[in-house]
Amino acid sequence: MSTYIKGLDKVLFNMNIQYGEMKKKTLKGLIEAAIVIRRDMEDTPPLIPISTGGGNLRASYFSEAGYDEAGNPRVLLGFTASYAWYVHEMIGEDVNFNRPGSGPKFLEASLKRNADKVYQILLENAKGGL
């Protein structure tokens, strides 16, 4: 004797559609979160340092949104300037940054400062996919 649940295939089909929509909404949330981080590094110290030669480090910021190999949403963000890591880690060094309010750990500080905001953005977007 076998058991058959009528309509189960339709339920599973609809669940897969909703799961796909949730992934799209989550990616949207990750993009919004990356924007919040970028803006925060411009508005709240420590700001992204700018050298006398211009704003190469600042201009090298990037964010790349997409899906990983498993199909999960992800956003990669950072700086492409080859010296970005060095400037970011200049803790305790006697450095006179040219931009007032700028300093080391500018990315890390923004990520920590905005953790709750990022969580809320992701939560609100993911809920929209259910």
C-alpha positions in Angstrom: 0.0 0.0 0.0 1.4 3.4 -0.9 0.4 6.8 0.2 -0.1 9.7 -2.2 -0.6 13.3 -1.1 -2.6 15.2 -3.7 -1.1 18.5 -4.7 2.4 17.9 -3.2 4.1 18.4 -6.5 2.4 21.8 -6.8 3.5 22.8 -3.3 7.1 21.8 -4.0 7.1 23.7 -7.2 5.8 26.8 -5.5 8.4 26.4 -2.7 11.2 26.3 -5.3 9.9 29.5 -6.9 9.7 31.2 -3.5 13.3 30.0 -2.7 14.6 31.5 -5.9 12.8 34.8 -5.1 14.3 34.8 -1.6 17.8 34.4 -3.1 17.1 37.4 -5.4 15.8 39.5 -2.5 18.9 38.5 -0.4 21.2 39.6 -3.2 19.4 42.9 -3.4 19.9 43.3 0.4 23.6 42.5 0.1 24.0 45.2 -2.6 22.2 47.7 -0.4 24.4 46.7 2.6 27.6 47.3 0.4 26.2 50.8 -0.4 25.7 51.5 3.3 29.3 50.5 4.0 30.7 52.6 1.2 28.8 55.7 2.2 29.7 55.2 5.8 33.5 55.2 5.0 32.9 58.7 3.4 30.9 60.1 6.3 32.1 58.6 9.6 35.8 58.5 10.8 38.0 56.8 10.2 37.5 57.9 6.6 39.3 56.5 3.6 42.7 58.2 3.5 43.6 60.4 0.5 47.3 61.0 -0.3 48.7 64.2 -1.7 48.7 62.6 -5.2 44.9 62.4 -5.3 42.4 59.8 -4.3 43.6 56.5 -5.9 42.9 54.4 -2.8 39.5 55.9 -2.4 38.7 55.5 -6.1 39.9 51.9 -6.1 36.9 50.8 -3.9 34.8 48.1 -5.6 31.8 45.9 -4.9 30.9 42.9 -7.0 27.5 41.2 -6.6 26.5 37.8 -7.9 26.1 34.2 -6.9 28.7 31.7 -5.9 29.3 28.2 -7.4 26.5 26.8 -5.2 24.0 29.5 -6.4 24.1 31.4 -3.1 24.1 35.2 -3.2 27.3 37.0 -2.3 28.8 40.5 -2.5 32.6 41.0 -2.5 33.8 44.4 -1.6 37.2 46.0 -1.0 39.9 48.1 -2.6 42.0 47.2 -5.7 44.9 49.6 -4.9 48.0 47.4 -4.3 48.8 49.2 -1.1 45.3 49.3 0.4 46.0 46.6 2.9 49.1 48.4 4.1 47.3 51.7 4.6 44.4 49.9 6.3 46.7 48.3 8.8 48.8 51.4 9.7 47.8 51.2 13.4 50.1 52.9 15.9 52.4 54.3 13.2 53.1 58.0 13.3 51.2 58.8 10.1 49.9 62.2 9.1 47.0 61.4 6.9 46.2 64.3 4.6 42.4 63.9 4.8 41.0 65.1 8.2 39.2 62.3 10.0 40.9 59.6 7.9 42.9 56.7 9.4 43.7 53.0 9.5 41.0 50.3 9.8 38.5 52.4 7.8 36.8 49.4 6.2 36.9 47.2 9.3 35.5 50.1 11.4 32.6 50.6 9.0 31.8 46.9 8.9 31.7 46.7 12.7 29.8 50.0 13.1 27.1 49.0 10.7 26.7 45.3 11.6 23.2 45.8 13.0 22.1 47.9 10.1 23.4 45.4 7.6 21.6 42.6 9.5 18.3 44.6 9.3 18.7 45.3 5.6 19.3 41.6 4.9 16.4 40.5 7.1 14.0 43.0 5.5 15.0 41.9 2.0 14.8 38.2 2.8 11.4 38.5 4.3 10.2 40.1 1.1 11.0 36.8 -0.7 8.8 34.6 1.4 
